[in-house]
Amino acid sequence: MSGSGSGTSRGRQVQGRDRDEEGRARNARPRDGLGRPLPYGAPGVARQPEGVVRDPRETVAEAQALLDAGKPFHAHEVFEDAWKSGPDAERGLWRGLAQLSVGLTHAARGNTTGGARLLRRGAGAVEEWAAGSGEAQPYGIGVAELGNWARELAGVVERTGTAVDARAWAPRLRGRGQA
């Protein structure tokens, strides 16, 4: 992504702040594969479009593809769209999945404390939602397996104190062998 004459990659700058076409504050700097801002004009990874309403199964499939590609920050944006546009009864599920993706993002960036905290918070949120809804595998998502994955990864980052490979640690949302 490259900037236009205004110094942003989308929208414009007003009083030194990036703005979208509607005038809302939006950071327009390009980002790397883990969502870290890069200098204006630097080549970056294409962002996920915001505000996309997807079918829940499309959300899970798109997020899984991004996780498999080592882009958990981008997967978080897909889950955030579902959280904001989906039914109120499912907000806890999508918010928890977004937290898990952000936890993996932080763990991959080397923020082991924040990563471990978000992984555990996301696991708890998804498990709490599943218990309250009575759905152990919403949209094919293996909630118990996902919680185990998150807690295992949280322990690894705390023990090692080093960044993890986001692609190598990508969770299987629907479990092994499920599309």
N, C-alpha and C positions, 0 to 999 in steps of 0.2 A: 504494500500500500504506500502510495506516495502522497505527499501533501499537495494541496492546491495552492494558489497564491496566498491564501489566508493563513497558511501554516498548519492546517489541520487536514486529516485524511477524510473526514466527513464533517460537514457543517462548516462552522466559522468560529473565529475567535472574537470575543467581545470582552473588552477590558482585561485582556490577558487570560481569559478562561475559554476553553473549548465549549462550543454550543452546537446542538443539532439544528436541523432546519426549523424546528418549532421554538428554538431559543432555550431549550433545557440544557443544563450543564451536562456535558458528555466528554469524557477524555477521548480525544481523537488521535492520540499517539499510536503508532503501530505497536504491536505486541509480539513477543516470541511465542513459541509453542506451549509454554507454561503460563501465558497470560501476563508476563512481566512487560511493563512499558519500555519501549525502545525510543531512542531520540527521533524527533520529527525527521522525516525524509528517509529513515532507515528502512530496509526491506523487512517486512514482518509477515506473520502468518495471517491468513484471511480470518476475519472474525466471524463468529456465528451471528446471523441476523437476529435482532431482538424482536420480541413480541410475536413470534411465530406460534400459531395455534396448530398443534399436531394431535393426531389420534394418540392415545396413550401407548399403544404398541409401536407406533412410529417414533415416539419420544424415546422409548427404551432402546429400539434398534439404532437410532441415530446416536444416542449417548454411548451405546456400546461400541460403535464404530470409532467414535472419538477417543474413548478410553483405550481401545486396542491400538490406536495410532499414537498413544502417549500424550494426549491432549485433554487431561482431566479438567482444566479450566474451561475449555470449550464445552465439555460435557455438562459442567455445572450450569452454563448458560442455557442449555437445552432443558435441563431439569427446572431451572428458574422460570422459564416460559410456561412449563406445565403447572408449576406451583401458582403462578399468577393468573393463568387463564383457565385452569381446570376447576372442577366442582369443589366447593368448600370442604366437602367430606374427604377429599383426597389431598388437601394441602399439606398435611403432616407427612404423608408419604413422599411427595415430590420435594418438600423442603429438606427432609432427611437425606434423600438421594443427592440433592445439591450439596449438602454439608459433607457427605462422604467424598464427593468429587473435589470439593475445596480442600478437604483434609489431605487427599492424595496430592493435590497441587502443592500444598505447603510442604508436605513430606518430600516431594521431588525437588522443591526449591531449596531444601536444607533447613527449613523452619520446623525442626523436629518437635518442639514443644507445642506449637500451634497446630501442626499436622496431627499429632497424637490426640490432642484435645478434640479437634473437629471430627476425626475418625470415630472416636468414642461417642461424641454427641450425636453424630449422624446415625450411627448404629442404634443407639438408644431411641432416637426419634422414629426410625423406620420400624423397629421392633414394637415400640409403643403403639404406633399406628396400626400395625398388623394385629396386635392383641385386641385393640379396641374395635377394629372392623371385623375381626374373625376371619380375615383372609391371610393365610400363610404364604401364598404365592400370587400376589396381585400382578396381573399381566405377565405371569410366568416368572416373576422375580423371586428368587430363592432368598427370602428375608433372613432365615436362620443362617444360611451359608454366607450371606453378605455381612451379617453381624460378626460371624467368626473371622472372616477375612479382615474386617476393619480392626478388630481387636488384636489380631495377629500382627498386622502391619504397624499398629500403634506401638506394640511392644518392641518390634524390630527397630523402629526409628528411635525410640527412647534408649534402647540398649546400645545401639551403634552410634547415635548422635550424628549420623551422616545422611546426606540426601539419598533417596532411593530412585531407581529407574521407573518412571511412571508407566512406561509400556510393559516392563517386566512384571510390575505389581498391579496391572489393570485387573479389576475384578470381573468375574463372569456374572452379569446381572441375572441371567436366566439359567445359570448352572451349565455344566458341561453337556455338550451334545444338543442343546436347545438353540434354535435359530432366533 
